[in-house]
Amino acid sequence: MYTDKRPVNCERMIWRIVPEETTPIATMLSGQPDFCRLNPLQQIFFGLVETARSLVLPKALDFEPVTLDDLAKCDSEKSKRLLDEAGWKMGPEGYRYGNGRRLELLMSSCTVGQNPKLSEALEGAVRTVGIDIKIRTRDPTVFF
């Protein structure tokens, strides 16, 4: 945990895009990176770690536990009400329309790891409130 309140003194930062799924796990276990965007599964570490629920670590000075519950809530009725109030009305085939246009979002995703499955799960979740997501998948070298 970073406890020094002064600005971070960093001379350089190196970003590496690793398209293959197991390589980030191996580099993290070897201690090579100082940071990795990968949230490892509990079974990799034999149940000794907790899966991240937030981008902010619970031990960070500015962590606010109440945000975990707010961010994890799924209230489809409230979502429908807010969309109705914003002028996006449900059409006969189950999608929302406003000003004669269908509510369609384009989502970019990369082709490795859990990304395709998560994209499809999000697509299905928002469809329940009438939003259509078109998923465009790219190789990580192009995506990033």
Buried (B, 14 or more C-beta within 10 A) or exposed (E): EEEEEEEEEEEEEEEEEBBEEEEBBEBBEEEEBEEBEBEBEEEEEEEEEEEEBBEBEEEEEEEEEEEBEEEEEEEEEEBBEEBEEEEBEBEEEEBBBEEEEBBEEEEEBBBBBEBBEEBEEBBEBBEEBBBBBEBEBEEBEEBE
